[in-house]
Amino acid sequence: MKFENAEEKRIYMTEQPVNKLVCRLAVPTILSMMITSFYNMADTFFVGKINTQSTAAVGVVFSLMAIIQAIGFLFGHGSGNFISRQLGAGNMEEAEKMSSVGFFTSFFAGVVILLVCMCFINPLSYALGSTPTVQPYTVAYMRIILLGAPAMTASLVLNNQMRFQGSAFYAMIGIVSGAVVNIVLDPLLIFICGMGVAGAALATTISQYLSFLLLIIMLRKGGNIRIRFNCFKPSVHFYKEIIRGGIPALFRQGLASVATICLNHAAGVYGDAAIAGMSIVSRIMMFANSALIGFGQGFQPVCGFNYGAGKNKRVLDAYWFCVKFAFVVLSVMAVIVFIFAPQFVSVFQKEDAAVIEVGTAALRYSVIAFPLSAWIVMCNMMLQSIGKGLKASIVASARQGIFFLPLIAILPRVMGLTGVEACQAVSDVCALTISIPLGLGVIREMREKD
């Protein structure tokens, strides 16, 4: 739908039936997330045609990209959550100031990441989990990926701010366009231009800047708040709100990066094939999780607008709809992936039987616990959207921080390579035990207020 101004959008977001509203907003966000994940997978697919070391290098650098994305999500989710609540309450001026603070701060943060990481690129490659045979490929890939850091952080802010304003369709156009360009450029630069793993990195960086430019253009449509430098007025108040609303996303994404680094080190004990196999599984599960996260992102603006407007019943109706629907879909996906796990892994690496063996086992362990993510992810997104920063941060940290990090240190010692492969599934089960009481407590509070 087209809106002339923010007031029209506020009325629409707080009065339309919530189930239809969530689905309408979720379609473009699911497409955005899945296509973004798909072009991340494209690097793994095409690089897998070069050699095992190149595949492993992409997996190693993926943890750094996750850190960069975590910074973008901090400012994007933090500012976006605040903006949606202010628009729901009718406070346009505060929303405009937050939009500019979130955007410009994230861009400057991307520049700092670029400069610092370039200065320490060789030791950084080993810290991320490279082995001596993988390290040259890691540096070649990382050096070019870092050039896109400012565009990556700023694009995530633009995408999330538009999404939290209910303009998921326009955000999708910017993200999807960059993804398509990346998929086209990958084989061209890797094989035809003979750039190898550096070609995959260049394709990704070009696509990031294209998405950045398109998102700036899309921001001018759909009644969205305009970003202006004269509205960039940093203050303790705004940064406190960014931290409160964005720290769960930072924890979720940042700890995912730390978890990937620890996973690379744990798998590296068993050779390059183990790193490559786990890297493939990480990309496959990221693609599957992207659909769930995209669905949850359709719920977040509905949650933020209605919570800001004091309509708690609509928030809870939308939440339960999302949890039930997601659980059924994830259960079906888990069965399919479990049965055809070898085929999924062999899409990315057909030549190395050891990679396929590790990847198949890890993928099957991962999908066993996959349906549990319906509650974990939706609970995290609800808590984050209504400003329950501490509780949201605990839930966000549980899967790949509170439980995963100790488990990845313990399980391989007890179970060997199987401990590496099964670690994420065990962590997911443990995370559910934390997210259920935290979520139910807040649900009870909203029911009492209503």
Secondary structure, 3 states (H helix, E strand, C coil): CCCCCHHHHHHHHHHCCHHHHHHHHHHHHHHHHHHHHHHHHHHHHHHCCCCHHHHHHHHHHHHHHHHHHHHHHHHHHHHHHHHHHHHHHCCHHHHHHHHHHHHHHHHHHHHHHHHHHHHCHHHHHHHCCCCCCCHHHHHHHHHHHHHCHHHHHHHHHHHHHHHHCCCHHHHHHHHHHHHHHHHHHHHHHHHHCCCCHHHHHHHHHHHHHHHHHHHHHHCCCCCCCCCCHHHCCCCHHHHHHHHHHHHHHHHHHHHHHHHHHHHHHHHHCCCHHHHHHHHHHHHHHHHHHHHHHHHHHHHHHHHHHHHHCCCHHHHHHHHHHHHHHHHHHHHHHHHHHHHCHHHHHHCCCCCCHHHHHHHHHHHHHHHHCHHHHHHHHHHHHHHHHCCCHHHHHHHHHHHHHHCHHHHHHHHHHHHCHHHHHHHHHHHHHHHHHHHHHHHHHHHHHHHHHC
